[in-house]
Amino acid sequence: MTFYFSAYSTPLLFGFIQGWVYAVLLWLRGYREERLSDKLLGWVLVALCFQIWIYMLGFGGIEIFWQQLDFFPRNLTYLLPPLTYFYLKSQFDASFRFRRRDLVHALPFAINLTYHLIVFAQGPAFVRQWQQNVHDNGIDDLEFLTSTGQQYLYLYWSFQLYRAYRAWIKTQFSETESVSFRWYRNFLVALSVSLTFSVVMTLIDLWLNLSFWQDWWGNLVDVFLIYYVSIEGYAQVQTARKLTFRPDNVPSPDSPSLSPISQPPVLAEPVSAPAGAEPVKPALAGTSRPETTLPDLSERLNELLAYMDAEKPYLDPDLALPDLARRLHTNPVLLSQVINAGSGKNFNDFVNAYRVDEFKRQVREPANAHLSFLGLALDCGFNSKATFNRAFKKFTGLSPKEFVGG
C-alpha cells in the first residue's frame, strides 16, 4: 500500500499525526504527574483522529476500509462525548475516579462495536448482502441519529456543568481567573461548531449527493479542531489548588433532572458589610438549615467583619473560602452561609468589595501618588488589571480614573 500525498490527503495526515503526538505527550504527563484529566484529553484527541483517518487513507489512495475491511469498526464516535464530559469532571475535581457505574457511558460504543464486529466476522459476501438489504435501509440512519443526539446531549450536560462550576468558584475563591478554565468553554464551543458543521454537511450530502472529494471539507474542520485541542489543551496551566467541585443539582449523565437547590438561611436584616452590600430577601419557608440559627449567624457575621477589618486577609490575592474558614476556626460551609446571609454576596464579591474599599482609601493617600492604579490594585489584593477594573466598576459604577478625577 502506497500513500499518495496531495492537497486533500496531506492536511488530514498532518492533523492525524498532530493528534497522536499530543495524545502521547498528554498520557506521559498524566502518568508522570498522576493527573487523570491529561490522560482523558489524550483519548479525546485519539477519538478526534479516528474521525478523519478513513478519509485520510482514502484521499491517500489506500482503500482497505472499502475493500478487505469493509464494515470493520473504524471510529470512536460513541466514546468522544463521554470522554469530553469526564475530562471536564476530572479537571474540576482532582479526586475524581471512575466508578463501576460509569461503564454505562460506554454502552452505546460497546453495542455499536459488537454489531459491526459480528457482521464483519461473517465474511465479505455476507457484509455486501447485509449492507444492501439491511444496514443501508435504516440502520445507518439510526447510527447517525443516535450518535449525533448523543453528542448534543453530552455537550448540553458539559455546558451545564461548566456553568455550575463557574458559579461555584465565585463562592470559594477571591481570585477566579486562574481556576476559570475558560479554555474548556472555548473547547465546547469549538466542538459544537464542528458537530453542527458535520450535520449540515450530511444534510447537504443527502440533498445533493456530494462526491467523496466534496466530503473533504468536513474533515478539514476536524483537523482544525485537532490542532486547537492539542495545542491549547496541552498548554493549559494547571492550578496548584486541588479542586473538589461535586455538583448535586446540575443536569448530568448521573442525575438527568434538576433537584431543588438548597438555600442558606438569611438574616432578617443584614449586618453592615463592605460597600456595595445589598439587602437580602428573607429565605423561603423550608429552606433554612436547622443546625444553624439566625442569631448564631448574626454573631458569626460580626466576628467575620471584625476579623476582616483588623487582619485584612483580603490583601492575600490567593485567599480562598477554606483559607478564611481555617483562620476563623470554622468550616467553609458555615462561613459561606454567614457571608451569603449577612452581605447578600458570594465569597468572591464579598472579598473584592473590601479590596475596592482599600483601593479607594489608598489612592487618596499622598504617599501613594507615585504608584500606578495597577500597582495599588495589586497591593490591595487584586491579581490582575482586568479583575480589578471589573470589580471596581461593579461596586462603584465608575472606572478608577473617573473615581479619582471626580
Secondary structure, 3 states (H helix, E strand, C coil): CCCCCCCCHHHHHHHHHHHHHHHHHHHHHHHHHCCHHHHHHHHHHHHHHHHHHHHHHHHCCCCHHHCCCCCCCCCCCCCHHHHHHHHHHHHHECCCCCCHHHHHHHHHHHHHHHHHHHHHCCCHHHHHHHHHHCHHHCHHHHHHHHHHHHHHHHHHHHHHHHHHHHHHHCCCECCCHHHCCHHHHHHHHHHHHHHHHHHHHHHHHHHHCCCCCCCHHHHHHHHHHHHHHHHHHHHCCCCCCCCECCCCCCCCCCCCCCCCCCCCCCCCCCCCCCCCCCCCCCCCCCCCCCCCCHHHHHHHHHHHHHHHHHHCHHHCCCCEHHHHHHHCCCCHHHHHHHHHHHHCCCHHHHHHHHHHHHHHHHCCCHHHCCCCHHHHHHHCCCCCHHHHHHHHHHHHCCCHHHHHHC
